[in-house]
Amino acid sequence: MPIAHTLAGARSLIADFARWQLSEAMVCAGAVPVLISAGDRDAMVPVAEITKLFSALGPKLGAVAILPGTPHALQHLALECFAHLVRCFLVSAPGKGRHK
């Protein structure tokens, strides 16, 4: 796939995301446990926004993970560390077992 096509697709995705930004109200409206994660070096989503969203969810539905030394880009994610966090969350998810 040519790089120009890839860049055009990325621009389109970003433009679409800007139109339907995930709001605090949208996340809180759900009734399923949510793991919110971000990197401590994320320039797009500040840690303060992540902790605000976590506070809005409350402990019954939310868990938060701040990944050390991690920027926004997924290609810089320490995959094993993140996979471990997700596995731990799934095992001990807030509210797990409430909806049998």
Biopython code that builds the backbone (N, CA, C, O; Angstrom):
import numpy as np
from Bio.PDB.StructureBuilder import StructureBuilder

atoms = [
    (1, "MET", "N", (0.843, -1.175, 0.000)),
    (1, "MET", "CA", (0.000, 0.000, 0.000)),
    (1, "MET", "C", (0.894, 1.245, 0.000)),
    (1, "MET", "O", (1.776, 1.365, 0.850)),
    (2, "PRO", "N", (0.681, 2.158, -0.927)),
    (2, "PRO", "CA", (1.515, 3.367, -0.987)),
    (2, "PRO", "C", (1.369, 4.215, 0.275)),
    (2, "PRO", "O", (0.298, 4.260, 0.881)),
    (3, "ILE", "N", (2.447, 4.882, 0.662)),
    (3, "ILE", "CA", (2.454, 5.694, 1.874)),
    (3, "ILE", "C", (1.411, 6.806, 1.808)),
    (3, "ILE", "O", (0.802, 7.133, 2.827)),
    (4, "ALA", "N", (1.193, 7.392, 0.635)),
    (4, "ALA", "CA", (0.200, 8.470, 0.495)),
    (4, "ALA", "C", (-1.191, 7.949, 0.842)),
    (4, "ALA", "O", (-1.980, 8.650, 1.476)),
    (5, "HIS", "N", (-1.489, 6.728, 0.430)),
    (5, "HIS", "CA", (-2.789, 6.131, 0.739)),
    (5, "HIS", "C", (-2.924, 5.881, 2.245)),
    (5, "HIS", "O", (-3.983, 6.119, 2.826)),
    (6, "THR", "N", (-1.854, 5.405, 2.864)),
    (6, "THR", "CA", (-1.852, 5.149, 4.304)),
    (6, "THR", "C", (-2.046, 6.455, 5.074)),
    (6, "THR", "O", (-2.827, 6.509, 6.024)),
    (7, "LEU", "N", (-1.338, 7.501, 4.664)),
    (7, "LEU", "CA", (-1.477, 8.800, 5.329)),
    (7, "LEU", "C", (-2.876, 9.376, 5.157)),
    (7, "LEU", "O", (-3.429, 9.963, 6.086)),
    (8, "ALA", "N", (-3.440, 9.209, 3.980)),
    (8, "ALA", "CA", (-4.805, 9.697, 3.738)),
    (8, "ALA", "C", (-5.788, 8.950, 4.638)),
    (8, "ALA", "O", (-6.716, 9.549, 5.180)),
    (9, "GLY", "N", (-5.588, 7.663, 4.793)),
    (9, "GLY", "CA", (-6.447, 6.878, 5.683)),
    (9, "GLY", "C", (-6.312, 7.321, 7.123)),
    (9, "GLY", "O", (-7.308, 7.417, 7.840)),
    (10, "ALA", "N", (-5.094, 7.590, 7.551)),
    (10, "ALA", "CA", (-4.863, 8.058, 8.924)),
    (10, "ALA", "C", (-5.519, 9.413, 9.148)),
    (10, "ALA", "O", (-6.141, 9.635, 10.187)),
    (11, "ARG", "N", (-5.386, 10.325, 8.180)),
    (11, "ARG", "CA", (-6.032, 11.641, 8.299)),
    (11, "ARG", "C", (-7.538, 11.491, 8.407)),
    (11, "ARG", "O", (-8.173, 12.163, 9.220)),
    (12, "SER", "N", (-8.108, 10.626, 7.604)),
    (12, "SER", "CA", (-9.556, 10.394, 7.624)),
    (12, "SER", "C", (-9.996, 9.848, 8.974)),
    (12, "SER", "O", (-11.011, 10.279, 9.521)),
    (13, "LEU", "N", (-9.238, 8.906, 9.506)),
    (13, "LEU", "CA", (-9.563, 8.322, 10.807)),
    (13, "LEU", "C", (-9.536, 9.387, 11.901)),
    (13, "LEU", "O", (-10.432, 9.439, 12.744)),
    (14, "ILE", "N", (-8.509, 10.234, 11.886)),
    (14, "ILE", "CA", (-8.406, 11.298, 12.888)),
    (14, "ILE", "C", (-9.563, 12.283, 12.747)),
    (14, "ILE", "O", (-10.129, 12.715, 13.751)),
    (15, "ALA", "N", (-9.919, 12.642, 11.523)),
    (15, "ALA", "CA", (-11.040, 13.568, 11.301)),
    (15, "ALA", "C", (-12.344, 12.955, 11.802)),
    (15, "ALA", "O", (-13.144, 13.642, 12.436)),
    (16, "ASP", "N", (-12.567, 11.669, 11.525)),
    (16, "ASP", "CA", (-13.778, 10.997, 12.013)),
    (16, "ASP", "C", (-13.813, 10.967, 13.532)),
    (16, "ASP", "O", (-14.856, 11.211, 14.138)),
    (17, "PHE", "N", (-12.679, 10.670, 14.147)),
    (17, "PHE", "CA", (-12.621, 10.602, 15.601)),
    (17, "PHE", "C", (-12.958, 11.954, 16.221)),
    (17, "PHE", "O", (-13.625, 12.017, 17.254)),
    (18, "ALA", "N", (-12.498, 13.034, 15.595)),
    (18, "ALA", "CA", (-12.775, 14.384, 16.109)),
    (18, "ALA", "C", (-14.276, 14.665, 16.116)),
    (18, "ALA", "O", (-14.760, 15.404, 16.973)),
    (19, "ARG", "N", (-15.006, 14.092, 15.184)),
    (19, "ARG", "CA", (-16.463, 14.324, 15.113)),
    (19, "ARG", "C", (-17.231, 13.558, 16.187)),
    (19, "ARG", "O", (-18.259, 14.042, 16.661)),
    (20, "TRP", "N", (-16.766, 12.389, 16.577)),
    (20, "TRP", "CA", (-17.524, 11.579, 17.542)),
    (20, "TRP", "C", (-16.702, 11.286, 18.788)),
    (20, "TRP", "O", (-16.720, 10.169, 19.305)),
    (21, "GLN", "N", (-15.990, 12.285, 19.261)),
    (21, "GLN", "CA", (-15.125, 12.083, 20.417)),
    (21, "GLN", "C", (-15.854, 11.381, 21.553)),
    (21, "GLN", "O", (-16.996, 11.700, 21.884)),
    (22, "LEU", "N", (-15.172, 10.438, 22.122)),
    (22, "LEU", "CA", (-15.687, 9.687, 23.251)),
    (22, "LEU", "C", (-15.756, 10.619, 24.445)),
    (22, "LEU", "O", (-14.735, 11.147, 24.887)),
    (23, "SER", "N", (-16.943, 10.820, 24.962)),
    (23, "SER", "CA", (-17.106, 11.739, 26.084)),
    (23, "SER", "C", (-17.179, 10.971, 27.397)),
    (23, "SER", "O", (-17.393, 9.759, 27.427)),
    (24, "GLU", "N", (-16.996, 11.714, 28.471)),
    (24, "GLU", "CA", (-17.111, 11.148, 29.812)),
    (24, "GLU", "C", (-18.503, 10.541, 30.000)),
    (24, "GLU", "O", (-18.643, 9.447, 30.547)),
    (25, "ALA", "N", (-19.523, 11.255, 29.545)),
    (25, "ALA", "CA", (-20.902, 10.772, 29.678)),
    (25, "ALA", "C", (-21.112, 9.461, 28.918)),
    (25, "ALA", "O", (-21.810, 8.569, 29.401)),
    (26, "MET", "N", (-20.514, 9.344, 27.735)),
    (26, "MET", "CA", (-20.655, 8.114, 26.947)),
    (26, "MET", "C", (-20.031, 6.929, 27.675)),
    (26, "MET", "O", (-20.616, 5.847, 27.725)),
    (27, "VAL", "N", (-18.856, 7.134, 28.234)),
    (27, "VAL", "CA", (-18.171, 6.049, 28.941)),
    (27, "VAL", "C", (-18.949, 5.673, 30.196)),
    (27, "VAL", "O", (-19.113, 4.490, 30.491)),
    (28, "CYS", "N", (-19.424, 6.659, 30.929)),
    (28, "CYS", "CA", (-20.139, 6.400, 32.184)),
    (28, "CYS", "C", (-21.514, 5.785, 31.963)),
    (28, "CYS", "O", (-22.071, 5.176, 32.876)),
    (29, "ALA", "N", (-22.070, 5.934, 30.761)),
    (29, "ALA", "CA", (-23.389, 5.382, 30.470)),
    (29, "ALA", "C", (-23.359, 3.857, 30.372)),
    (29, "ALA", "O", (-24.387, 3.204, 30.551)),
    (30, "GLY", "N", (-22.210, 3.299, 30.096)),
    (30, "GLY", "CA", (-22.093, 1.848, 29.989)),
    (30, "GLY", "C", (-22.129, 1.191, 31.352)),
    (30, "GLY", "O", (-21.870, 1.832, 32.370)),
    (31, "ALA", "N", (-22.448, -0.073, 31.363)),
    (31, "ALA", "CA", (-22.532, -0.802, 32.628)),
    (31, "ALA", "C", (-21.554, -1.972, 32.664)),
    (31, "ALA", "O", (-21.791, -2.976, 33.335)),
    (32, "VAL", "N", (-20.465, -1.828, 31.939)),
    (32, "VAL", "CA", (-19.453, -2.877, 31.913)),
    (32, "VAL", "C", (-18.148, -2.330, 32.471)),
    (32, "VAL", "O", (-17.875, -1.137, 32.331)),
    (33, "PRO", "N", (-17.347, -3.160, 33.093)),
    (33, "PRO", "CA", (-16.058, -2.709, 33.607)),
    (33, "PRO", "C", (-15.168, -2.181, 32.483)),
    (33, "PRO", "O", (-15.145, -2.732, 31.382)),
    (34, "VAL", "N", (-14.444, -1.115, 32.775)),
    (34, "VAL", "CA", (-13.592, -0.464, 31.780)),
    (34, "VAL", "C", (-12.186, -0.296, 32.355)),
    (34, "VAL", "O", (-12.017, 0.192, 33.472)),
    (35, "LEU", "N", (-11.194, -0.701, 31.590)),
    (35, "LEU", "CA", (-9.800, -0.439, 31.936)),
    (35, "LEU", "C", (-9.358, 0.744, 31.091)),
    (35, "LEU", "O", (-9.314, 0.658, 29.864)),
    (36, "ILE", "N", (-9.033, 1.839, 31.745)),
    (36, "ILE", "CA", (-8.560, 3.028, 31.057)),
    (36, "ILE", "C", (-7.046, 3.029, 31.190)),
    (36, "ILE", "O", (-6.515, 2.889, 32.291)),
    (37, "SER", "N", (-6.352, 3.186, 30.070)),
    (37, "SER", "CA", (-4.896, 3.194, 30.153)),
    (37, "SER", "C", (-4.323, 4.310, 29.296)),
    (37, "SER", "O", (-4.917, 4.734, 28.305)),
    (38, "ALA", "N", (-3.170, 4.764, 29.704)),
    (38, "ALA", "CA", (-2.441, 5.787, 28.954)),
    (38, "ALA", "C", (-0.986, 5.708, 29.343)),
    (38, "ALA", "O", (-0.626, 5.138, 30.372)),
    (39, "GLY", "N", (-0.166, 6.285, 28.512)),
    (39, "GLY", "CA", (1.256, 6.364, 28.818)),
    (39, "GLY", "C", (1.557, 7.624, 29.606)),
    (39, "GLY", "O", (0.898, 8.649, 29.427)),
    (40, "ASP", "N", (2.541, 7.551, 30.470)),
    (40, "ASP", "CA", (2.907, 8.727, 31.265)),
    (40, "ASP", "C", (3.575, 9.805, 30.416)),
    (40, "ASP", "O", (3.761, 10.932, 30.875)),
    (41, "ARG", "N", (3.935, 9.464, 29.183)),
    (41, "ARG", "CA", (4.547, 10.440, 28.262)),
    (41, "ARG", "C", (3.644, 10.727, 27.071)),
    (41, "ARG", "O", (4.115, 11.153, 26.017)),
    (42, "ASP", "N", (2.354, 10.495, 27.237)),
    (42, "ASP", "CA", (1.383, 10.721, 26.174)),
    (42, "ASP", "C", (1.147, 12.219, 25.993)),
    (42, "ASP", "O", (0.686, 12.891, 26.915)),
    (43, "ALA", "N", (1.462, 12.739, 24.813)),
    (43, "ALA", "CA", (1.281, 14.164, 24.533)),
    (43, "ALA", "C", (-0.136, 14.464, 24.049)),
    (43, "ALA", "O", (-0.534, 15.628, 24.022)),
    (44, "MET", "N", (-0.911, 13.439, 23.663)),
    (44, "MET", "CA", (-2.265, 13.666, 23.153)),
    (44, "MET", "C", (-3.325, 13.563, 24.240)),
    (44, "MET", "O", (-4.302, 14.313, 24.229)),
    (45, "VAL", "N", (-3.140, 12.644, 25.174)),
    (45, "VAL", "CA", (-4.122, 12.436, 26.244)),
    (45, "VAL", "C", (-3.388, 12.576, 27.577)),
    (45, "VAL", "O", (-2.703, 11.648, 28.010)),
    (46, "PRO", "N", (-3.528, 13.722, 28.223)),
    (46, "PRO", "CA", (-2.824, 13.930, 29.496)),
    (46, "PRO", "C", (-3.311, 12.984, 30.591)),
    (46, "PRO", "O", (-4.480, 12.599, 30.619)),
    (47, "VAL", "N", (-2.411, 12.620, 31.480)),
    (47, "VAL", "CA", (-2.758, 11.742, 32.600)),
    (47, "VAL", "C", (-3.909, 12.340, 33.405)),
    (47, "VAL", "O", (-4.736, 11.597, 33.934)),
    (48, "ALA", "N", (-3.979, 13.659, 33.509)),
    (48, "ALA", "CA", (-5.069, 14.312, 34.251)),
    (48, "ALA", "C", (-6.431, 13.963, 33.659)),
    (48, "ALA", "O", (-7.396, 13.791, 34.403)),
    (49, "GLU", "N", (-6.528, 13.854, 32.326)),
    (49, "GLU", "CA", (-7.801, 13.469, 31.692)),
    (49, "GLU", "C", (-8.153, 12.025, 32.016)),
    (49, "GLU", "O", (-9.315, 11.698, 32.254)),
    (50, "ILE", "N", (-7.148, 11.169, 32.023)),
    (50, "ILE", "CA", (-7.369, 9.753, 32.319)),
    (50, "ILE", "C", (-7.867, 9.592, 33.760)),
    (50, "ILE", "O", (-8.818, 8.850, 34.007)),
    (51, "THR", "N", (-7.238, 10.272, 34.692)),
    (51, "THR", "CA", (-7.652, 10.145, 36.092)),
    (51, "THR", "C", (-9.022, 10.777, 36.327)),
    (51, "THR", "O", (-9.779, 10.304, 37.175)),
    (52, "LYS", "N", (-9.352, 11.836, 35.591)),
    (52, "LYS", "CA", (-10.686, 12.448, 35.699)),
    (52, "LYS", "C", (-11.759, 11.461, 35.225)),
    (52, "LYS", "O", (-12.796, 11.309, 35.871)),
    (53, "LEU", "N", (-11.506, 10.800, 34.107)),
    (53, "LEU", "CA", (-12.448, 9.808, 33.593)),
    (53, "LEU", "C", (-12.586, 8.643, 34.567)),
    (53, "LEU", "O", (-13.693, 8.166, 34.816)),
    (54, "PHE", "N", (-11.466, 8.188, 35.115)),
    (54, "PHE", "CA", (-11.500, 7.108, 36.095)),
    (54, "PHE", "C", (-12.333, 7.510, 37.311)),
    (54, "PHE", "O", (-13.129, 6.713, 37.807)),
    (55, "SER", "N", (-12.157, 8.725, 37.785)),
    (55, "SER", "CA", (-12.928, 9.212, 38.937)),
    (55, "SER", "C", (-14.420, 9.249, 38.625)),
    (55, "SER", "O", (-15.247, 8.946, 39.485)),
    (56, "ALA", "N", (-14.760, 9.617, 37.403)),
    (56, "ALA", "CA", (-16.166, 9.675, 37.002)),
    (56, "ALA", "C", (-16.791, 8.276, 36.965)),
    (56, "ALA", "O", (-17.962, 8.106, 37.305)),
    (57, "LEU", "N", (-16.015, 7.286, 36.554)),
    (57, "LEU", "CA", (-16.522, 5.914, 36.486)),
    (57, "LEU", "C", (-16.746, 5.335, 37.878)),
    (57, "LEU", "O", (-17.717, 4.619, 38.120)),
    (58, "GLY", "N", (-15.849, 5.652, 38.770)),
    (58, "GLY", "CA", (-15.948, 5.094, 40.113)),
    (58, "GLY", "C", (-15.385, 3.692, 40.169)),
    (58, "GLY", "O", (-15.166, 3.066, 39.132)),
    (59, "PRO", "N", (-15.149, 3.194, 41.369)),
    (59, "PRO", "CA", (-14.485, 1.896, 41.532)),
    (59, "PRO", "C", (-15.323, 0.695, 41.094)),
    (59, "PRO", "O", (-14.770, -0.382, 40.871)),
    (60, "LYS", "N", (-16.647, 0.852, 40.966)),
    (60, "LYS", "CA", (-17.466, -0.293, 40.552)),
    (60, "LYS", "C", (-17.264, -0.638, 39.088)),
    (60, "LYS", "O", (-17.401, -1.798, 38.701)),
    (61, "LEU", "N", (-16.939, 0.359, 38.267)),
    (61, "LEU", "CA", (-16.816, 0.097, 36.829)),
    (61, "LEU", "C", (-15.459, 0.427, 36.236)),
    (61, "LEU", "O", (-15.216, 0.127, 35.067)),
    (62, "GLY", "N", (-14.580, 1.027, 36.997)),
    (62, "GLY", "CA", (-13.349, 1.476, 36.383)),
    (62, "GLY", "C", (-12.079, 1.002, 37.037)),
    (62, "GLY", "O", (-12.014, 0.753, 38.241)),
    (63, "ALA", "N", (-11.075, 0.888, 36.200)),
    (63, "ALA", "CA", (-9.705, 0.640, 36.643)),
    (63, "ALA", "C", (-8.825, 1.483, 35.736)),
    (63, "ALA", "O", (-9.170, 1.737, 34.582)),
    (64, "VAL", "N", (-7.696, 1.912, 36.260)),
    (64, "VAL", "CA", (-6.807, 2.756, 35.469)),
    (64, "VAL", "C", (-5.387, 2.195, 35.509)),
    (64, "VAL", "O", (-4.938, 1.660, 36.523)),
    (65, "ALA", "N", (-4.696, 2.334, 34.383)),
    (65, "ALA", "CA", (-3.293, 1.916, 34.295)),
    (65, "ALA", "C", (-2.527, 3.024, 33.585)),
    (65, "ALA", "O", (-2.846, 3.386, 32.452)),
    (66, "ILE", "N", (-1.526, 3.552, 34.254)),
    (66, "ILE", "CA", (-0.638, 4.531, 33.639)),
    (66, "ILE", "C", (0.673, 3.796, 33.342)),
    (66, "ILE", "O", (1.365, 3.347, 34.256)),
    (67, "LEU", "N", (0.996, 3.682, 32.079)),
    (67, "LEU", "CA", (2.150, 2.904, 31.639)),
    (67, "LEU", "C", (3.411, 3.766, 31.636)),
    (67, "LEU", "O", (3.446, 4.799, 30.966)),
    (68, "PRO", "N", (4.444, 3.360, 32.370)),
    (68, "PRO", "CA", (5.663, 4.163, 32.472)),
    (68, "PRO", "C", (6.450, 4.198, 31.159)),
    (68, "PRO", "O", (6.526, 3.211, 30.427)),
    (69, "GLY", "N", (7.028, 5.360, 30.892)),
    (69, "GLY", "CA", (7.890, 5.501, 29.723)),
    (69, "GLY", "C", (7.186, 5.285, 28.397)),
    (69, "GLY", "O", (7.815, 4.873, 27.422)),
    (70, "THR", "N", (5.877, 5.559, 28.347)),
    (70, "THR", "CA", (5.093, 5.240, 27.158)),
    (70, "THR", "C", (4.438, 6.479, 26.569)),
    (70, "THR", "O", (3.684, 7.167, 27.258)),
    (71, "PRO", "N", (4.720, 6.776, 25.286)),
    (71, "PRO", "CA", (4.036, 7.869, 24.609)),
    (71, "PRO", "C", (2.688, 7.384, 24.056)),
    (71, "PRO", "O", (2.277, 6.255, 24.326)),
    (72, "HIS", "N", (2.018, 8.218, 23.300)),
    (72, "HIS", "CA", (0.693, 7.873, 22.768)),
    (72, "HIS", "C", (0.751, 6.754, 21.725)),
    (72, "HIS", "O", (-0.115, 5.879, 21.699)),
    (73, "ALA", "N", (1.747, 6.784, 20.890)),
    (73, "ALA", "CA", (1.794, 5.844, 19.764)),
    (73, "ALA", "C", (1.858, 4.390, 20.228)),
    (73, "ALA", "O", (2.695, 4.031, 21.056)),
    (74, "LEU", "N", (0.976, 3.566, 19.693)),
    (74, "LEU", "CA", (0.904, 2.154, 20.094)),
    (74, "LEU", "C", (2.165, 1.375, 19.765)),
    (74, "LEU", "O", (2.480, 0.396, 20.440)),
    (75, "GLN", "N", (2.890, 1.794, 18.741)),
    (75, "GLN", "CA", (4.094, 1.040, 18.377)),
    (75, "GLN", "C", (5.171, 1.134, 19.446)),
    (75, "GLN", "O", (6.148, 0.386, 19.406)),
    (76, "HIS", "N", (5.006, 2.046, 20.404)),
    (76, "HIS", "CA", (5.974, 2.176, 21.487)),
    (76, "HIS", "C", (5.498, 1.495, 22.772)),
    (76, "HIS", "O", (6.163, 1.579, 23.804)),
    (77, "LEU", "N", (4.377, 0.838, 22.711)),
    (77, "LEU", "CA", (3.796, 0.175, 23.875)),
    (77, "LEU", "C", (4.608, -1.059, 24.251)),
    (77, "LEU", "O", (4.964, -1.862, 23.389)),
    (78, "ALA", "N", (4.895, -1.203, 25.527)),
    (78, "ALA", "CA", (5.555, -2.417, 26.023)),
    (78, "ALA", "C", (4.472, -3.497, 26.073)),
    (78, "ALA", "O", (3.740, -3.620, 27.055)),
    (79, "LEU", "N", (4.390, -4.260, 25.011)),
    (79, "LEU", "CA", (3.277, -5.188, 24.811)),
    (79, "LEU", "C", (3.103, -6.192, 25.944)),
    (79, "LEU", "O", (1.977, -6.434, 26.378)),
    (80, "GLU", "N", (4.184, -6.775, 26.428)),
    (80, "GLU", "CA", (4.065, -7.762, 27.508)),
    (80, "GLU", "C", (3.519, -7.127, 28.785)),
    (80, "GLU", "O", (2.693, -7.723, 29.477)),
    (81, "CYS", "N", (3.975, -5.939, 29.088)),
    (81, "CYS", "CA", (3.485, -5.215, 30.267)),
    (81, "CYS", "C", (1.991, -4.935, 30.126)),
    (81, "CYS", "O", (1.217, -5.160, 31.057)),
    (82, "PHE", "N", (1.591, -4.441, 28.947)),
    (82, "PHE", "CA", (0.185, -4.123, 28.720)),
    (82, "PHE", "C", (-0.672, -5.387, 28.752)),
    (82, "PHE", "O", (-1.758, -5.384, 29.332)),
    (83, "ALA", "N", (-0.197, -6.458, 28.138)),
    (83, "ALA", "CA", (-0.945, -7.721, 28.134)),
    (83, "ALA", "C", (-1.145, -8.219, 29.563)),
    (83, "ALA", "O", (-2.217, -8.722, 29.900)),
    (84, "HIS", "N", (-0.122, -8.083, 30.401)),
    (84, "HIS", "CA", (-0.234, -8.489, 31.803)),
    (84, "HIS", "C", (-1.302, -7.653, 32.521)),
    (84, "HIS", "O", (-2.110, -8.193, 33.275)),
    (85, "LEU", "N", (-1.303, -6.353, 32.288)),
    (85, "LEU", "CA", (-2.311, -5.480, 32.903)),
    (85, "LEU", "C", (-3.725, -5.874, 32.477)),
    (85, "LEU", "O", (-4.642, -5.915, 33.297)),
    (86, "VAL", "N", (-3.888, -6.160, 31.199)),
    (86, "VAL", "CA", (-5.212, -6.543, 30.696)),
    (86, "VAL", "C", (-5.647, -7.868, 31.300)),
    (86, "VAL", "O", (-6.802, -8.010, 31.703)),
    (87, "ARG", "N", (-4.744, -8.839, 31.370)),
    (87, "ARG", "CA", (-5.099, -10.132, 31.975)),
    (87, "ARG", "C", (-5.500, -9.954, 33.439)),
    (87, "ARG", "O", (-6.486, -10.538, 33.887)),
    (88, "CYS", "N", (-4.751, -9.162, 34.172)),
    (88, "CYS", "CA", (-5.090, -8.907, 35.582)),
    (88, "CYS", "C", (-6.447, -8.227, 35.699)),
    (88, "CYS", "O", (-7.244, -8.561, 36.576)),
    (89, "PHE", "N", (-6.704, -7.275, 34.815)),
    (89, "PHE", "CA", (-7.997, -6.586, 34.829)),
    (89, "PHE", "C", (-9.135, -7.560, 34.559)),
    (89, "PHE", "O", (-10.157, -7.529, 35.244)),
    (90, "LEU", "N", (-8.965, -8.417, 33.573)),
    (90, "LEU", "CA", (-10.033, -9.355, 33.231)),
    (90, "LEU", "C", (-10.337, -10.327, 34.367)),
    (90, "LEU", "O", (-11.487, -10.719, 34.564)),
    (91, "VAL", "N", (-9.313, -10.709, 35.104)),
    (91, "VAL", "CA", (-9.496, -11.635, 36.225)),
    (91, "VAL", "C", (-10.169, -10.947, 37.404)),
    (91, "VAL", "O", (-11.005, -11.542, 38.085)),
    (92, "SER", "N", (-9.802, -9.698, 37.640)),
    (92, "SER", "CA", (-10.319, -9.011, 38.827)),
    (92, "SER", "C", (-11.129, -7.764, 38.481)),
    (92, "SER", "O", (-11.177, -6.819, 39.268)),
    (93, "ALA", "N", (-11.751, -7.757, 37.332)),
    (93, "ALA", "CA", (-12.499, -6.578, 36.857)),
    (93, "ALA", "C", (-13.517, -6.131, 37.899)),
    (93, "ALA", "O", (-14.228, -6.948, 38.486)),
    (94, "PRO", "N", (-13.573, -4.814, 38.118)),
    (94, "PRO", "CA", (-14.587, -4.295, 39.042)),
    (94, "PRO", "C", (-15.970, -4.747, 38.596)),
    (94, "PRO", "O", (-16.313, -4.624, 37.420)),
    (95, "GLY", "N", (-16.758, -5.262, 39.511)),
    (95, "GLY", "CA", (-18.108, -5.702, 39.185)),
    (95, "GLY", "C", (-18.177, -7.059, 38.514)),
    (95, "GLY", "O", (-19.254, -7.489, 38.101)),
    (96, "LYS", "N", (-17.033, -7.749, 38.397)),
    (96, "LYS", "CA", (-17.022, -9.051, 37.727)),
    (96, "LYS", "C", (-17.969, -10.005, 38.448)),
    (96, "LYS", "O", (-17.972, -10.100, 39.675)),
    (97, "GLY", "N", (-18.761, -10.699, 37.661)),
    (97, "GLY", "CA", (-19.678, -11.675, 38.237)),
    (97, "GLY", "C", (-21.040, -11.110, 38.595)),
    (97, "GLY", "O", (-21.919, -11.853, 39.031)),
    (98, "ARG", "N", (-21.234, -9.799, 38.419)),
    (98, "ARG", "CA", (-22.534, -9.214, 38.759)),
    (98, "ARG", "C", (-23.607, -9.600, 37.773)),
    (98, "ARG", "O", (-24.775, -9.723, 38.142)),
    (99, "HIS", "N", (-23.228, -9.797, 36.506)),
    (99, "HIS", "CA", (-24.208, -10.043, 35.451)),
    (99, "HIS", "C", (-24.097, -11.470, 34.942)),
    (99, "HIS", "O", (-23.599, -11.699, 33.840)),
    (100, "LYS", "N", (-24.549, -12.420, 35.725)),
    (100, "LYS", "CA", (-24.450, -13.824, 35.309)),
    (100, "LYS", "C", (-25.655, -14.242, 34.525)),
    (100, "LYS", "O", (-25.742, -15.392, 34.094)),
]
sb = StructureBuilder()
sb.init_structure("model")
sb.init_model(0)
sb.init_chain("A")
sb.init_seg("    ")
for serial, (resi, resn, name, xyz) in enumerate(atoms, 1):
    if name == "N":
        sb.init_residue(resn, " ", resi, " ")
    sb.init_atom(name, np.array(xyz, "f"), 0.0, 1.0, " ", f" {name:<3s}", serial, name[0])
structure = sb.get_structure()
